[in-house]
Amino acid sequence: SVGVWIRSAMGLEFTGDKRSHADASHRNERASNVALSETPVHVGLKNKKHTLRFLVLSDTHLTHRQLEMPEADVILFCGDFLHFRRGCNQSFIDDFDAWLGEQSASVKLVVCGNHDSAMLQSDGSVRSLRNATVLHDDIARLLIDDDDGSVSLLTNAADDDSSATVVHVAGHAWTHQRSFVYRANAFSCGELERRAKLRRLFAASPVDILVSHAPPLGIRDRAGSKHEGCVALRDAVFEHKPRMHCFGHCHDGAGVSVASGVTFVNAAQELVMRPVSYTHLTLPTIA
């Protein structure tokens, strides 16, 4: 079975098999059956021998060099490393890229956010980073060596064999469109287009981890007194059940929740420089 462990200040809680929850009730879940933690997270996926450590970050808005970075095997960055007022050009991208290069994680995956307009090129494509892989409506495959626990990006299907565990990480940068007067509006589109993009993404491959910028509606999506999450993301996640959904965007919602067997991580950092907690998800090995 696939289980989910949450470690927080309150200790350990086992939520059981992720497929055992009643899927039809997810829209009505309340705090009574959603496990909560008030810290951003350092997470791990386990196979039979090793734990793959993920460090999840989002919404640093130029403050990345102020972070105390724990050791990790993989960094997942959920968008908004720039800020449309305080810094949003190539020099700020280069500094973020250089900072990523200083981190010891073997793999770094980045999804863009609505403040990261400088990552968009004139032809509509997304800029690359030297020290990380930018996921934009595509999927990265992480290869965990079952002998030594090392992790690498799988670029050739021929490299996949029975002596390794493969973790599929999908990236989705898109948020809802705001008024034209709101300048931090990069990587935004309408509801129908977001649904279409998510359908294509989940059809392309099994997804173990979804990394988006926006949260799903109703789960760690508070922005002041409002819920700012995405309906399309909520529906896609509860339909396809990735083991983990990582995001940011709504700074007030930072922390961890578990609902219907999915671990939801809002890793927004700019307003909550808090200690790191741990989440462990068990994964079956590749047959």
C-alpha positions in Angstrom: 0.0 0.0 0.0 1.0 3.6 -0.3 1.0 5.5 2.9 1.6 9.1 3.9 3.5 10.3 7.0 3.4 13.8 8.4 6.0 14.9 11.0 5.2 18.2 12.7 5.5 19.7 16.1 2.7 17.4 17.2 4.5 14.2 16.3 3.8 11.5 13.7 0.4 10.6 12.2 -0.2 7.8 9.8 -3.1 8.5 7.4 -3.2 5.0 5.8 -3.6 3.8 2.3 -4.0 6.7 0.0 -6.6 4.9 -2.1 -8.8 4.1 0.9 -10.4 7.5 1.3 -13.9 8.2 -0.1 -13.1 10.1 -3.3 -16.7 11.4 -3.7 -16.5 13.4 -0.5 -13.4 15.5 -1.2 -15.4 18.7 -2.0 -16.9 18.6 1.5 -13.8 17.8 3.6 -13.3 20.0 6.6 -10.6 20.4 9.2 -11.8 17.4 11.2 -10.5 15.0 8.5 -7.6 17.1 7.1 -4.3 16.8 8.9 -2.7 20.2 9.2 0.9 21.4 9.9 1.9 25.0 10.1 5.4 24.8 8.6 6.8 24.6 5.1 8.1 21.2 4.4 11.1 19.1 3.6 9.6 15.9 2.2 10.8 12.4 1.3 9.7 9.6 -1.0 10.7 6.2 0.1 11.3 3.0 -1.8 12.3 -0.2 -0.1 15.8 0.9 0.6 16.1 4.7 0.4 14.4 8.0 1.2 14.5 10.6 -1.5 14.6 14.0 0.2 12.7 16.9 -1.5 13.0 20.5 -0.4 9.9 22.4 -1.5 10.1 26.2 -1.9 8.0 28.9 -3.4 7.3 32.7 -3.5 10.7 33.8 -2.3 10.4 37.0 -4.3 14.1 37.8 -4.4 14.7 36.6 -0.8 16.2 33.3 -1.8 19.6 34.1 -0.3 18.1 34.7 3.1 16.9 31.1 3.4 18.6 28.5 5.6 18.7 25.6 3.2 18.7 22.1 4.7 20.3 19.2 2.8 18.1 17.6 0.1 18.4 15.4 -2.9 15.9 17.3 -5.0 14.7 21.0 -4.8 11.2 21.7 -6.1 10.6 25.4 -6.6 7.0 26.4 -7.2 7.3 29.8 -8.8 7.7 33.5 -8.0 11.4 33.8 -7.4 11.1 37.3 -9.0 9.0 40.3 -8.1 7.4 42.5 -10.8 8.1 45.7 -8.8 11.3 45.0 -6.9 13.2 43.0 -9.6 12.2 41.2 -12.7 14.8 41.1 -15.4 17.7 38.9 -16.6 20.1 40.0 -13.9 17.7 38.8 -11.2 17.2 35.5 -13.1 21.0 35.1 -13.2 21.3 35.6 -9.5 18.6 33.1 -8.7 20.2 30.6 -11.2 23.6 31.1 -9.5 22.1 30.5 -6.1 20.6 27.3 -7.3 24.0 26.3 -8.5 25.3 26.8 -5.0 22.9 24.2 -3.6 24.0 20.6 -3.1 20.8 18.9 -4.3 21.4 16.6 -7.2 18.3 17.7 -9.1 16.6 21.1 -9.1 13.2 21.5 -10.7 11.6 25.0 -11.2 8.0 26.0 -12.2 7.4 29.7 -12.9 4.9 31.9 -11.3 2.8 35.0 -12.1 5.7 37.4 -11.0 8.2 35.6 -13.2 7.4 37.5 -16.5 11.1 37.9 -17.3 11.2 34.1 -17.9 8.9 34.5 -20.9 10.6 35.1 -24.2 9.2 37.1 -27.1 8.1 34.0 -29.0 6.2 32.7 -26.0 8.7 30.1 -25.0 10.2 29.9 -21.5 13.8 30.7 -20.7 16.0 27.9 -19.4 18.2 27.9 -16.3 21.8 26.6 -16.3 21.5 25.1 -12.8 17.9 23.8 -12.9 15.3 22.2 -15.1 12.3 24.4 -15.8 9.1 22.4 -16.0 6.5 24.0 -18.2 3.6 21.7 -19.0 5.9 18.8 -19.0 7.1 15.9 -16.8 10.5 15.1 -15.3 11.4 11.6 -14.5 13.7 11.1 -11.5 15.7 7.9 -11.3 16.5 6.6 -7.8 19.3 4.1 -7.8 18.1 1.2 -5.6 21.7 0.3 -4.8 23.1 3.6 -3.5 20.1 5.9 -3.3 21.5 8.4 -5.7 19.0 10.4 -7.9 19.3 11.7 -11.4 17.1 13.0 -14.2 16.1 10.3 -16.6 16.5 11.5 -20.1 16.4 8.3 -22.1 13.8 5.6 -21.6 16.5 3.0 -22.2 18.1 4.1 -19.0 15.0 2.8 -17.1 15.6 -0.6 -15.6 14.3 -2.8 -12.8 17.1 -1.8 -10.4 15.7 1.7 -10.0 12.6 3.6 -8.9 11.3 6.3 -11.2 9.4 9.2 -9.8 7.3 11.3 -12.2 7.2 15.1 -11.4 4.8 17.2 -13.5 5.0 21.0 -13.8 2.1 23.4 -14.3 2.8 27.2 -14.0 -0.6 28.6 -14.9 -2.8 30.8 -12.7 -6.1 32.5 -13.3 -6.1 35.8 -15.3 -6.5 39.0 -13.4 -7.4 42.5 -14.4 -5.1 44.0 -17.0 -4.1 46.7 -14.4 -2.5 43.9 -12.3 1.0 43.7 -13.7 2.1 40.4 -12.1 0.0 38.4 -14.5 2.6 36.2 -16.2 1.7 32.5 -17.0 -2.0 33.2 -16.6 -4.9 31.9 -18.7 -8.7 31.2 -18.5 -10.3 28.3 -16.7 -11.1 26.3 -19.8 -7.5 26.6 -21.1 -6.1 25.5 -17.7 -8.3 22.5 -17.7 -7.1 21.5 -21.2 -3.5 21.9 -20.2 -4.0 19.8 -17.1 -5.8 17.1 -19.1 -2.8 16.9 -21.5 -0.3 16.8 -18.7 -2.0 13.9 -16.8 -2.6 12.0 -20.0 1.1 12.1 -20.9 2.4 10.0 -18.0 1.6 8.8 -14.5 2.2 11.6 -12.1 3.6 11.1 -8.6 4.2 14.7 -7.8 2.5 17.7 -9.3 4.3 21.1 -8.9 2.1 24.1 -9.7 2.3 27.7 -8.8 -1.4 28.1 -7.9 -3.1 26.0 -5.1 -6.2 24.0 -5.7 -9.4 25.7 -4.7 -10.2 25.3 -1.0 -6.8 23.8 0.1 -4.2 26.2 1.6 -5.4 28.8 -0.8 -6.2 31.7 1.6 -5.2 35.2 0.5 -6.4 37.4 3.3 -10.1 36.6 3.7 -10.5 35.0 0.3 -9.9 31.6 -1.3 -7.8 32.1 -4.4 -7.3 28.5 -5.5 -7.9 27.0 -8.9 -11.0 24.9 -9.6 -9.3 23.1 -12.5 -6.4 22.1 -10.3 -8.7 20.9 -7.5 -10.6 18.7 -9.9 -7.6 17.3 -11.7 -5.7 16.5 -8.4 -8.7 14.7 -6.9 -9.3 12.8 -10.1 -5.7 11.6 -10.7 -4.5 11.4 -7.1 -0.8 12.3 -7.3 1.0 11.3 -4.1 1.9 15.0 -3.5 0.8 18.4 -4.9 3.3 21.2 -4.2 2.5 24.9 -4.8 2.6 28.4 -3.4 1.1 31.7 -4.7 -1.2 32.2 -1.7 1.3 33.2 1.0 -1.2 33.0 3.9 -1.8 29.3 3.3 1.8 28.1 3.8 2.0 24.6 5.4 0.8 21.1 4.8 -2.5 19.4 4.6 -3.6 15.8 3.7 -6.9 15.2 2.0 -8.2 12.1 0.2 -4.7 10.6 0.4 -3.0 13.4 -1.3 -0.3 15.5 0.6 -0.8 19.2 -0.3 2.3 21.4 0.3 2.0 25.2 0.2 5.7 26.2 0.4 5.3 30.0 0.1 8.4 31.4 1.9 8.5 35.2 1.7 6.2 35.8 4.7 6.8 32.6 6.7 10.5 31.9 7.3 9.7 28.9 9.5 11.5 25.7 10.5 11.3 22.7 8.2 9.1 19.7 8.8 9.2 16.3 7.1 6.7 14.3 5.1 7.4 10.7 3.9 5.5 9.0 1.1 6.2 5.3 0.4 6.6 4.3 -3.3 6.5 0.9 -4.8 9.6 -0.1 -6.7 9.6 -0.6 -10.5 8.9 -4.2 -11.4 
